Structure formats: C-alpha cells, structure tokens
C-alpha cells in the first residue's frame, strides 16, 4: 500500500485520504494537497482505501484506522472497486460523516448527479487545480458551517459545472470557426 506521510501533525492540519489508480494523478493531487498544508495519505485503489479505513472486514487492515481522516478524495474510474462504489460503502459505514470528493476526467452529467445524490461533497474535473483544493480545504476547516455550506455547494456545483460546459463549448466553437476560416 502506498501510504503518504503518516508522521504526527498538528490538530489543525487537515488529513486527506487520496485514492487514485494512476500514479501520476495520485502524485498531482498529493502535491496540491501538501502545498495547501494538508497531511496526505495516498492509496492506489478503492480496496486499499477500505483497508486503510478498516472497512474491509479486518482482512489485511492497515491497523491505522485510529488515524483521523477529514476528507476522502477519490477517482471515479478505477479497476475493481470504483470511486462511486467506494463512496457508497463509506456513506453506509461509521465514516459516513467524512466528506468524499469524486474526481474524474469525464464530464458526464448523470454520473455527477448520481455521485452527488449518493452523498459526495463535490465532483471535481481533472486536472484538479490548486484553487479546487484550497476551496475544499476551506469548506472542511470551517466545521460549524459545514452543513449549511454543503447544502449551498450541492446547489452551486451543477451551476459551476454548467459554466465549465459553456466555456468548453465556446472553446470548441472557436476552434471550429478557426478551422473553417482556414479551409475556406
């Protein structure tokens, strides 16, 4: 299991469990989280995440389940246990209060809505940016306002996604226009 820094840390430091089958994506999210002063533990699969959390039925548990995890960030598409399946398992366990954020390089609206309905805190499109990580950290660190923020986040996330889609279609339209101009 590829575990990140497990040294002792201050209680104000956010501890994030990052789950992604791609080593490159794991390193990117780990670096962004560390830049944002987060403690990071990385694992390469949904199954390893369950083991780390002690939710695997005690077969091969890491023995680190007493560590406090404040946020779980997981890729959606992974072999074996997908990020969506991991989300459902976490939300039906003793860890249901831990916010789970899903990441994906595919902007598929029904998938996003399905994850949000199952209890995802947010859905990030890859490549994840430093601004995304900082926004998530601020949301989690506010603590007392978290439930109110979660409700407003669920309302604003589709709006943000719609804005991203509009921008994407504008770029495609622009590229097609340039191609047509050069062809004619």
N, C-alpha and C positions, 0 to 999 in steps of 0.2 A: 504494500500500500504506500503510495507516495504522499507522505504527510508533510505539511508545511511546518513552520516554526511553532514548536509546542512549548517554548520556554515561558516562564511565568511573566505575567504582564500586569499592568495597572488595571483596576476595575473599570476605568472609564473607556478602556480600549475595546472596540467592537471586534468580536471574534466571528469570522465568516468561514463557513464550510463551502468551498468551491468545488463543484462536480462537473467534469467535462472529460470525454474520452480523447479529445485532441490535446496532445501535449502543448502545442503552440497556443491554443485558446486558453488552456489552463495557466500557462506562463503569463499570458497577456492579462487575464483577469487577476491573477495573483499580484502582478506588478502594479496594476492600477489600484488594487485594494491596499497594498503596502504603502504606496505613495500617499494614500488617504489615511495613513496611520491606523490601519486595521491589522489585527492579528489574523493570519490566514492559514487554514488547513486545506490542502488540496487532495482530492481523490479522483481516480480515473473512471469510476463507474457508479451507477446507482446502487449496485450491490455493495460496493465498498463504502458508500455513504451510509447505508443501513447498518453495516458492520461497525462503522465508526460511532454511530449513534446508539449502538446496542439494540437495534431493532431487527436483527437477523435471527432471532430465536436462540441466541447465545452460542451459535456455532461459528467460532472464529472471531468473536467480538474483539475489538482492539483493546478493551479494558480502559478506554479513555472517555467513557460515556458520562463521567462526572464533570468533564470539562464543559463550561458554559458556552453554548453556541448561540449567537444573537441573530444570525441571518444565514440562510442557505441559498446559494446561487447555483443553479444547475442548467446545463444544456438540455434542450428539449429532445433532440435526436441523438440517442446513444444506443449501441447494441446491447442486447439483454434488457435490463430494466431501463425504460426511457425516463426522461425527466418528468414527463406527465405522470407516469406510474409512481415515480418516487414522490412527487407532490401528493398524490392521493394517499400513499402509505404514511407519509409524515402527518398529513392533516387528520388521519384517523388513529393517531397514536398520542402518547403523552407529550409529544413535541408539537402538538397542533398549534400552539401559540407562537412558535418561531416563524417569522416571516420567510416565505420562499419566493424567490425571484427566478423566473424562467428566462433563458436566453435562447435565441435562435437566429440563424442567418436567413430563415424563410419568413416572410411577412404574410402569413396566411391567417386572415381574419377569424374564420371559425376555430382555428387552433388557439388563437389568442383568447377568444371569448370562452372557450372550453377551460383553459387554464385559469382564467380569472374567476369563472364560476366555481371551480374546484377549490378556490382559496388562495391562488397566487397573489402575492403582494403587488407584483408588477411583471411586465413582459418586456424584455429588452431585445432590441435587434442588434445582431452582431454586425460589425465590430463594436464592442462595448467601448464607450468613451469615458474619459475621466469625469466629465460632467455627470454622466449617469451614476457612477459610483459615489460621487460626492452627494448627489441628491438622495440616493438610497441611505447613505450613512446619516445624513441629517434627519431623515424621516425616522429611522430606527432610534437614534440618540435622543430624540425629543420625548420618547417614552410616554408621558402622560397624555400627550396629544395624539398618540399613535392611532387610536381607533377612529377619531374624527378625521385624521389625515388619510387613513386607509379608505374611508368612505369617499372622500373627495378625490383620492387617487384613482379609485375604480371608475369614477365619473370622468376624470380628466384623461386617463390613459387612452381610451378609444379616440378622444379628441386629438391627443398628441400623435397617435398612430395615423389618424386621418390627415393631419398636417404633413407627416412624413410621406404619406402616399401622394398627396397633392404635389409636394416638392419633387418626388420621384417621377411622377407623370410629366411634370413641367420639364424636367431634365431630358426625359425620353423624347418629348415633343420637340425640344430644342435640337437635340441630336438628329432626329429625323428631318427636321427643317433644314439643317445644315447639309445633310446628305442629299436631299432633294435639290437644293440650290447648286451643289457641285455637279450633280448629274445632269441638270438642265443646262 
